[in-house]
Amino acid sequence: MTRHRPSDELLLDYAAGALPAGPALAVGVHVALEPASRRLVDRLGALAGVLLESDTGSDLPADALDRALSRLDREPVETRSGAQGEVDGPTWAPAPLRRHITQGVRWRRAFGGFERAELDLGGAGHRAALLKLAPGRGLPMHTHRGEEMTVVLQGGFTDASGSYGVGDFCVAGDGEHRPIADPGEPCIALIVLERPIVLTGPVGRLLNPLVGRDLI
């Protein structure tokens, strides 16, 4: 069960199409995996649609919003989420992510002993990548110079802020952390970065000029 979700403000921006490509991908992947967030986004979209019609000067019935929300309540969430097989890809990848990996996932070994696959956001300001950690393995201790959004796709991880499983959404800012994959299966996660991470600790600071930007 998903325990960590984006803020309502972030979901509202997503529903309104107001997020940049990177954050929109992260929120979209979470929404595809989490029925409660998906339903909220649908309801926010219905509200936005009614408000837009109202702004155009159309004469709307007084119960227009109630009708729109009632239709959503009757429609199964699974039907509206989109079939996982719309685009070929790994079973752990929901449809919004599969559109970015139509040529497959090209994993590469990264410093620290984990695997990484860069995603193309079409020149957007954020960077996005898939990370794969073996059970019990962790990322190097690091901090951030901007927001880091993480969505778990398979397995789970734990850091100082808590434990995260499939569908969970994590936003990290200032402060050190070291995510460690939970026992069992490999942890696969989508990472969206506003700016490259910064390794911490005596060794990490020495390595930043060499591997910092290419780490995640």
SEDO-310017 format. One record per residue: residue number from 1; z, x, y of N, C-alpha, C in turn. Coordinates in steps of 0.1 Angstrom, whole numbers, plus 5000, padded with zeros to 4 digits. Layout:
{rec NUM,{Z,X,Y},{Z,X,Y},{Z,X,Y}}
...
***
This chain:
{rec 1,{5000,5008,4988},{5000,5000,5000},{5000,5009,5012}}
{rec 2,{4992,5005,5022},{4991,5013,5034},{5004,5011,5043}}
{rec 3,{5010,5022,5047},{5022,5022,5055},{5020,5026,5069}}
{rec 4,{5009,5034,5072},{5007,5039,5085},{4994,5034,5090}}
{rec 5,{4994,5027,5102},{4982,5021,5107},{4980,5026,5122}}
{rec 6,{4967,5025,5127},{4965,5028,5141},{4973,5018,5150}}
{rec 7,{4975,5022,5162},{4981,5013,5172},{4972,5001,5174}}
{rec 8,{4978,4990,5179},{4970,4978,5182},{4960,4981,5193}}
{rec 9,{4964,4990,5202},{4955,4994,5213},{4942,5001,5208}}
{rec 10,{4944,5010,5198},{4933,5017,5192},{4924,5008,5184}}
{rec 11,{4930,4998,5177},{4922,4988,5169},{4914,4979,5179}}
{rec 12,{4921,4976,5190},{4913,4968,5200},{4901,4976,5206}}
{rec 13,{4903,4988,5209},{4892,4996,5214},{4881,4997,5203}}
{rec 14,{4885,4999,5191},{4875,4999,5180},{4867,4986,5179}}
{rec 15,{4875,4975,5180},{4868,4962,5179},{4859,4960,5191}}
{rec 16,{4862,4965,5202},{4854,4964,5214},{4842,4974,5215}}
{rec 17,{4842,4983,5205},{4831,4993,5205},{4833,5004,5216}}
{rec 18,{4846,5006,5220},{4849,5015,5231},{4853,5029,5227}}
{rec 19,{4853,5032,5214},{4858,5045,5210},{4846,5055,5209}}
{rec 20,{4849,5068,5211},{4839,5078,5209},{4836,5079,5194}}
{rec 21,{4825,5086,5190},{4820,5086,5176},{4831,5090,5166}}
{rec 22,{4838,5101,5169},{4848,5106,5160},{4860,5097,5157}}
{rec 23,{4867,5093,5168},{4878,5083,5165},{4872,5070,5159}}
{rec 24,{4860,5065,5163},{4855,5053,5157},{4853,5055,5142}}
{rec 25,{4849,5067,5138},{4847,5069,5124},{4860,5068,5116}}
{rec 26,{4871,5075,5122},{4884,5075,5116},{4890,5061,5115}}
{rec 27,{4889,5054,5126},{4895,5040,5126},{4886,5031,5116}}
{rec 28,{4873,5033,5117},{4864,5025,5108},{4867,5027,5093}}
{rec 29,{4870,5040,5089},{4873,5043,5076},{4886,5036,5072}}
{rec 30,{4896,5037,5081},{4909,5031,5078},{4907,5016,5076}}
{rec 31,{4900,5010,5086},{4898,4995,5085},{4891,4991,5072}}
{rec 32,{4882,4999,5067},{4875,4996,5055},{4884,4996,5043}}
{rec 33,{4895,5004,5044},{4904,5006,5033},{4917,4997,5034}}
{rec 34,{4919,4991,5046},{4932,4984,5048},{4929,4969,5052}}
{rec 35,{4931,4960,5043},{4927,4946,5046},{4935,4940,5059}}
{rec 36,{4947,4944,5061},{4955,4938,5072},{4949,4943,5085}}
{rec 37,{4945,4956,5086},{4939,4961,5098},{4925,4955,5100}}
{rec 38,{4918,4953,5089},{4904,4947,5089},{4905,4933,5095}}
{rec 39,{4915,4925,5090},{4916,4911,5095},{4920,4911,5110}}
{rec 40,{4928,4920,5114},{4932,4921,5128},{4920,4924,5137}}
{rec 41,{4912,4934,5132},{4900,4938,5140},{4890,4926,5141}}
{rec 42,{4889,4918,5130},{4880,4907,5130},{4885,4896,5140}}
{rec 43,{4898,4894,5140},{4904,4885,5150},{4902,4889,5164}}
{rec 44,{4904,4902,5166},{4901,4907,5180},{4887,4906,5184}}
{rec 45,{4878,4908,5174},{4864,4906,5177},{4860,4892,5180}}
{rec 46,{4866,4883,5173},{4864,4868,5176},{4869,4865,5190}}
{rec 47,{4881,4870,5193},{4886,4868,5207},{4877,4873,5217}}
{rec 48,{4872,4885,5215},{4862,4892,5225},{4850,4883,5226}}
{rec 49,{4845,4878,5215},{4833,4870,5216},{4835,4857,5224}}
{rec 50,{4846,4851,5222},{4849,4838,5229},{4850,4842,5244}}
{rec 51,{4857,4853,5247},{4859,4856,5262},{4845,4860,5268}}
{rec 52,{4836,4866,5260},{4823,4870,5265},{4815,4858,5269}}
{rec 53,{4815,4848,5259},{4808,4835,5262},{4814,4828,5274}}
{rec 54,{4827,4829,5276},{4833,4823,5287},{4829,4829,5300}}
{rec 55,{4828,4843,5300},{4823,4850,5312},{4809,4847,5316}}
{rec 56,{4801,4843,5306},{4787,4841,5309},{4785,4827,5316}}
{rec 57,{4796,4819,5317},{4795,4806,5323},{4792,4795,5314}}
{rec 58,{4791,4798,5300},{4788,4788,5291},{4800,4778,5290}}
{rec 59,{4797,4765,5288},{4807,4755,5286},{4812,4756,5272}}
{rec 60,{4824,4761,5270},{4830,4762,5256},{4840,4751,5253}}
{rec 61,{4840,4746,5241},{4850,4736,5237},{4864,4743,5239}}
{rec 62,{4874,4734,5242},{4888,4739,5244},{4893,4746,5232}}
{rec 63,{4888,4742,5220},{4893,4748,5207},{4884,4759,5202}}
{rec 64,{4875,4765,5210},{4865,4774,5205},{4872,4786,5198}}
{rec 65,{4882,4792,5204},{4889,4803,5198},{4896,4799,5185}}
{rec 66,{4902,4787,5185},{4909,4783,5172},{4899,4781,5161}}
{rec 67,{4887,4776,5165},{4877,4774,5154},{4872,4788,5149}}
{rec 68,{4870,4797,5158},{4865,4811,5154},{4876,4817,5144}}
{rec 69,{4888,4816,5148},{4899,4822,5140},{4901,4815,5127}}
{rec 70,{4899,4802,5127},{4900,4794,5115},{4889,4798,5105}}
{rec 71,{4877,4801,5110},{4866,4805,5101},{4870,4818,5094}}
{rec 72,{4876,4827,5102},{4880,4840,5097},{4891,4839,5086}}
{rec 73,{4900,4830,5089},{4911,4828,5079},{4906,4822,5066}}
{rec 74,{4895,4814,5066},{4889,4809,5054},{4881,4819,5046}}
{rec 75,{4876,4829,5053},{4866,4838,5047},{4874,4850,5040}}
{rec 76,{4871,4852,5027},{4879,4863,5020},{4876,4876,5027}}
{rec 77,{4887,4884,5028},{4886,4897,5035},{4876,4906,5027}}
{rec 78,{4876,4905,5014},{4868,4914,5006},{4853,4912,5009}}
{rec 79,{4849,4900,5012},{4835,4897,5015},{4831,4903,5028}}
{rec 80,{4840,4902,5038},{4837,4907,5051},{4837,4922,5052}}
{rec 81,{4844,4929,5042},{4846,4943,5044},{4833,4951,5041}}
{rec 82,{4824,4945,5034},{4812,4952,5030},{4813,4959,5017}}
{rec 83,{4803,4958,5009},{4804,4963,4995},{4805,4978,4996}}
{rec 84,{4813,4984,4987},{4814,4999,4986},{4800,5005,4983}}
{rec 85,{4792,4998,4975},{4780,5003,4971},{4768,5002,4980}}
{rec 86,{4770,4998,4993},{4760,4997,5002},{4752,5010,5004}}
{rec 87,{4759,5021,5004},{4753,5034,5005},{4759,5042,4993}}
{rec 88,{4750,5049,4986},{4755,5057,4975},{4765,5068,4980}}
{rec 89,{4775,5071,4972},{4784,5082,4975},{4796,5081,4966}}
{rec 90,{4805,5090,4968},{4817,5091,4959},{4825,5078,4960}}
{rec 91,{4832,5075,4949},{4840,5063,4948},{4851,5062,4958}}
{rec 92,{4856,5074,4963},{4867,5074,4972},{4862,5072,4987}}
{rec 93,{4849,5072,4989},{4844,5071,5003},{4840,5057,5006}}
{rec 94,{4846,5050,5016},{4842,5037,5020},{4829,5037,5028}}
{rec 95,{4823,5026,5029},{4809,5025,5035},{4808,5032,5049}}
{rec 96,{4817,5031,5058},{4815,5038,5071},{4814,5053,5069}}
{rec 97,{4821,5059,5059},{4820,5073,5057},{4807,5077,5049}}
{rec 98,{4803,5069,5040},{4792,5072,5031},{4779,5074,5039}}
{rec 99,{4778,5067,5051},{4766,5068,5059},{4765,5083,5065}}
{rec 100,{4776,5090,5064},{4776,5104,5069},{4774,5114,5058}}
{rec 101,{4774,5110,5046},{4773,5119,5034},{4762,5115,5025}}
{rec 102,{4751,5110,5030},{4740,5105,5022},{4734,5116,5014}}
{rec 103,{4735,5129,5018},{4730,5140,5011},{4741,5147,5002}}
{rec 104,{4752,5140,5000},{4762,5145,4992},{4773,5152,5000}}
{rec 105,{4784,5156,4994},{4794,5163,5001},{4793,5178,4997}}
{rec 106,{4791,5187,5007},{4790,5201,5005},{4803,5208,5007}}
{rec 107,{4811,5209,4997},{4824,5215,4998},{4823,5230,5000}}
{rec 108,{4831,5236,5008},{4832,5250,5010},{4846,5255,5010}}
{rec 109,{4849,5266,5004},{4862,5271,5004},{4866,5276,5017}}
{rec 110,{4878,5272,5022},{4882,5277,5036},{4894,5286,5034}}
{rec 111,{4897,5293,5045},{4909,5301,5046},{4922,5292,5043}}
{rec 112,{4930,5297,5034},{4942,5289,5031},{4941,5283,5017}}
{rec 113,{4929,5284,5010},{4928,5279,4997},{4925,5264,4995}}
{rec 114,{4920,5258,5005},{4915,5244,5004},{4900,5243,5006}}
{rec 115,{4895,5231,5003},{4880,5230,5005},{4877,5221,5017}}
{rec 116,{4866,5223,5023},{4863,5216,5035},{4848,5213,5036}}
{rec 117,{4844,5201,5041},{4830,5197,5043},{4829,5192,5057}}
{rec 118,{4821,5199,5065},{4818,5194,5079},{4810,5182,5079}}
{rec 119,{4813,5172,5088},{4805,5160,5090},{4797,5161,5103}}
{rec 120,{4785,5156,5104},{4777,5156,5116},{4780,5143,5124}}
{rec 121,{4785,5145,5136},{4787,5133,5144},{4777,5132,5155}}
{rec 122,{4766,5139,5153},{4754,5138,5163},{4757,5144,5176}}
{rec 123,{4764,5154,5177},{4767,5161,5190},{4778,5155,5198}}
{rec 124,{4786,5146,5192},{4797,5140,5199},{4808,5151,5202}}
{rec 125,{4817,5148,5211},{4827,5158,5215},{4837,5161,5204}}
{rec 126,{4840,5152,5196},{4850,5154,5185},{4843,5162,5173}}
{rec 127,{4852,5168,5165},{4847,5173,5152},{4853,5165,5141}}
{rec 128,{4846,5164,5130},{4850,5157,5118},{4847,5165,5106}}
{rec 129,{4856,5164,5096},{4854,5171,5084},{4862,5164,5073}}
{rec 130,{4858,5166,5060},{4865,5162,5049},{4873,5174,5044}}
{rec 131,{4886,5172,5040},{4894,5182,5034},{4898,5178,5020}}
{rec 132,{4899,5188,5012},{4904,5186,4998},{4914,5196,4994}}
{rec 133,{4926,5191,4991},{4937,5200,4988},{4941,5197,4973}}
{rec 134,{4943,5208,4965},{4948,5207,4952},{4962,5202,4952}}
{rec 135,{4967,5195,4942},{4980,5190,4941},{4990,5201,4944}}
{rec 136,{5000,5199,4953},{5010,5209,4956},{5006,5219,4966}}
{rec 137,{4993,5220,4970},{4988,5230,4980},{4989,5224,4994}}
{rec 138,{4990,5233,5004},{4991,5228,5017},{4982,5235,5027}}
{rec 139,{4980,5229,5038},{4973,5236,5049},{4982,5246,5055}}
{rec 140,{4977,5256,5062},{4985,5265,5070},{4993,5258,5081}}
{rec 141,{5004,5263,5084},{5012,5257,5095},{5004,5258,5108}}
{rec 142,{5003,5247,5115},{4995,5247,5127},{5000,5237,5137}}
{rec 143,{4994,5237,5149},{4996,5227,5159},{4983,5224,5165}}
{rec 144,{4983,5216,5176},{4970,5210,5181},{4970,5212,5196}}
{rec 145,{4958,5213,5202},{4955,5212,5216},{4949,5199,5220}}
{rec 146,{4949,5190,5211},{4944,5176,5214},{4948,5168,5202}}
{rec 147,{4943,5156,5201},{4947,5147,5190},{4939,5151,5177}}
{rec 148,{4947,5149,5166},{4941,5150,5153},{4943,5137,5146}}
{rec 149,{4933,5130,5141},{4933,5118,5134},{4930,5121,5119}}
{rec 150,{4939,5116,5110},{4937,5118,5096},{4937,5105,5089}}
{rec 151,{4928,5103,5079},{4928,5091,5071},{4927,5096,5056}}
{rec 152,{4937,5092,5048},{4937,5096,5034},{4927,5088,5026}}
{rec 153,{4919,5094,5018},{4909,5088,5010},{4912,5088,4995}}
{rec 154,{4919,5098,4991},{4923,5099,4977},{4936,5107,4976}}
{rec 155,{4945,5104,4967},{4957,5111,4965},{4967,5108,4977}}
{rec 156,{4974,5118,4982},{4983,5117,4993},{4988,5130,4997}}
{rec 157,{4995,5130,5009},{5001,5143,5013},{5014,5139,5021}}
{rec 158,{5022,5149,5022},{5035,5148,5029},{5037,5159,5040}}
{rec 159,{5042,5155,5051},{5045,5165,5061},{5058,5161,5068}}
{rec 160,{5062,5168,5079},{5075,5165,5085},{5076,5150,5090}}
{rec 161,{5064,5144,5093},{5064,5130,5098},{5065,5120,5088}}
{rec 162,{5063,5123,5075},{5064,5113,5064},{5054,5115,5053}}
{rec 163,{5052,5105,5045},{5043,5106,5033},{5032,5096,5036}}
{rec 164,{5020,5101,5032},{5007,5093,5035},{4999,5091,5022}}
{rec 165,{4995,5079,5020},{4986,5076,5008},{4973,5070,5012}}
{rec 166,{4965,5066,5002},{4952,5061,5005},{4952,5050,5016}}
{rec 167,{4943,5052,5026},{4942,5042,5037},{4951,5045,5048}}
{rec 168,{4961,5053,5046},{4970,5056,5057},{4963,5064,5068}}
{rec 169,{4968,5061,5081},{4962,5067,5093},{4972,5074,5100}}
{rec 170,{4970,5087,5103},{4980,5095,5110},{4974,5101,5122}}
{rec 171,{4981,5101,5134},{4977,5108,5146},{4987,5119,5149}}
{rec 172,{4982,5131,5150},{4991,5142,5153},{4987,5148,5166}}
{rec 173,{4997,5152,5174},{4995,5158,5187},{5002,5171,5187}}
{rec 174,{5010,5173,5198},{5018,5185,5199},{5028,5186,5188}}
{rec 175,{5032,5198,5184},{5042,5200,5174},{5036,5205,5161}}
{rec 176,{5043,5215,5155},{5038,5221,5143},{5039,5211,5131}}
{rec 177,{5030,5213,5121},{5031,5206,5109},{5023,5213,5098}}
{rec 178,{5027,5210,5086},{5020,5216,5074},{5019,5206,5063}}
{rec 179,{5008,5198,5063},{5006,5188,5053},{5005,5195,5039}}
{rec 180,{5012,5189,5029},{5012,5194,5015},{5007,5183,5006}}
{rec 181,{4997,5185,4998},{4992,5175,4989},{5003,5171,4979}}
{rec 182,{5004,5158,4976},{5013,5153,4966},{5009,5157,4952}}
{rec 183,{5018,5156,4943},{5015,5159,4929},{5005,5149,4923}}
{rec 184,{4998,5152,4912},{4989,5143,4906},{4975,5147,4907}}
{rec 185,{4967,5140,4916},{4953,5143,4918},{4951,5150,4932}}
{rec 186,{4939,5156,4934},{4937,5163,4946},{4937,5153,4958}}
{rec 187,{4942,5157,4969},{4942,5149,4981},{4929,5152,4989}}
{rec 188,{4922,5141,4992},{4910,5141,5000},{4912,5133,5013}}
{rec 189,{4910,5139,5024},{4912,5132,5037},{4901,5134,5047}}
{rec 190,{4899,5125,5055},{4890,5126,5067},{4898,5131,5079}}
{rec 191,{4894,5142,5085},{4901,5147,5097},{4891,5146,5109}}
{rec 192,{4896,5141,5120},{4888,5141,5132},{4897,5148,5143}}
{rec 193,{4891,5158,5149},{4898,5167,5159},{4892,5166,5172}}
{rec 194,{4900,5165,5182},{4896,5165,5196},{4892,5180,5200}}
{rec 195,{4901,5189,5195},{4898,5203,5197},{4903,5211,5184}}
{rec 196,{4898,5223,5182},{4902,5230,5170},{4918,5232,5169}}
{rec 197,{4923,5233,5157},{4937,5235,5155},{4941,5249,5159}}
{rec 198,{4954,5251,5161},{4959,5264,5164},{4969,5268,5153}}
{rec 199,{4966,5279,5146},{4976,5284,5136},{4988,5290,5143}}
{rec 200,{5000,5288,5137},{5012,5292,5143},{5019,5302,5133}}
{rec 201,{5030,5308,5138},{5036,5319,5130},{5030,5332,5133}}
{rec 202,{5037,5343,5130},{5032,5356,5134},{5018,5359,5128}}
{rec 203,{5016,5356,5115},{5003,5359,5109},{4993,5349,5114}}
{rec 204,{4996,5337,5116},{4987,5327,5121},{4981,5330,5134}}
{rec 205,{4990,5335,5143},{4986,5338,5157},{4975,5350,5156}}
{rec 206,{4977,5359,5147},{4968,5370,5146},{4954,5366,5141}}
{rec 207,{4955,5355,5132},{4942,5351,5126},{4935,5341,5134}}
{rec 208,{4941,5335,5144},{4934,5324,5152},{4921,5329,5158}}
{rec 209,{4919,5341,5163},{4906,5345,5169},{4895,5346,5158}}
{rec 210,{4900,5348,5145},{4890,5350,5134},{4886,5337,5127}}
{rec 211,{4897,5329,5124},{4894,5317,5116},{4898,5304,5122}}
{rec 212,{4904,5304,5134},{4910,5291,5140},{4899,5280,5141}}
{rec 213,{4888,5283,5147},{4878,5272,5149},{4872,5268,5136}}
{rec 214,{4870,5277,5126},{4863,5274,5114},{4873,5269,5103}}
{rec 215,{4886,5268,5106},{4895,5264,5096},{4894,5249,5093}}
{rec 216,{4895,5241,5104},{4893,5226,5102},{4884,5222,5114}}
***
